[in-house]
Amino acid sequence: MIGRLQGTLAQKNPPQVLVDCHGVGYEVDVPMSTFYQLPHLGEAVTLLTHLVVREDAQLLYGFATAAERDAFRQLIKVSGIGPRMALGVLSGMGVADLAQAITLQESGRLVKVPGIGKKTAERLLLELKGKLGADIGTPAQVSSPAQADILQALLALGYNDKDAAAALKALPAEVGVSEGIKLALRALAR
C-alpha cells in the first residue's frame, strides 16, 4: 500500500523516525543500518517502506535500499520471525553478510544477532536457502573445499569479507587447509 515515503526528517529516536510528508507525520521503524544513513533533522529523506496491518495496529517499516526491504520481506515469511525480529537481524548484520551466511549455511553468524537462537538460526538457513543470497554468493571465488574452509576460518577469526577474500586470492591454488590458514594469517598480518 505505502511503498515509499519522501519528506522531511522530523524526529530520530532509534529505531523509530518521524517523516513529515506535506504536514502528515509518519512514524517509521527502521533497522540500524538505515538509521545510520539518515540525514540530519530537517533535511529531505526518502525511505522505501513496508506496511504491516494487524488487528490492533498498522506499522510502517522503512529502508534505505531495495535490498534491505527485500531481505526484510523474505525474513518475515519465515515461521516464527516477526517484523521486530527481522529488523533486529538487519540491524545486527548487513544484507550482504546475511546472504553470505545463508549461502554458506553458517548458523554461527546468525546466532550472534540478539534474539536469534540456534533453532531459529537453523530455520532461517533452511527456509531462506536459495531465496536470499543465491545471486550474491561468497566474497571470493572459492574453487575447492579447502579454500572454503580457509575462508570460513578467516571469517570466524573476525576478519571482514574483503580482507579474507584478498588473502584467499593470494594463496596457491592447491594449498591445504592448515597451511592455507597459516599463509593467509601471515598475509593479513602485514
Secondary structure, 3 states (H helix, E strand, C coil): CCCEEEEEEEEEECCEEEEEECCEEEEEECCHHHHCCCCCCCCEEEEEEEEEECCCCEEEEEECCHHHHHHHHHHHCCCCCCHHHHHHHHHHCCHHHHHHHHHCCCHHHHHCCCCCCHHHHHHHHHHHCCCCCCCCCCCCCCCCHHHHHHHHHHHHCCCCHHHHHHHHHCCCCCCCHHHHHHHHHHHHHC
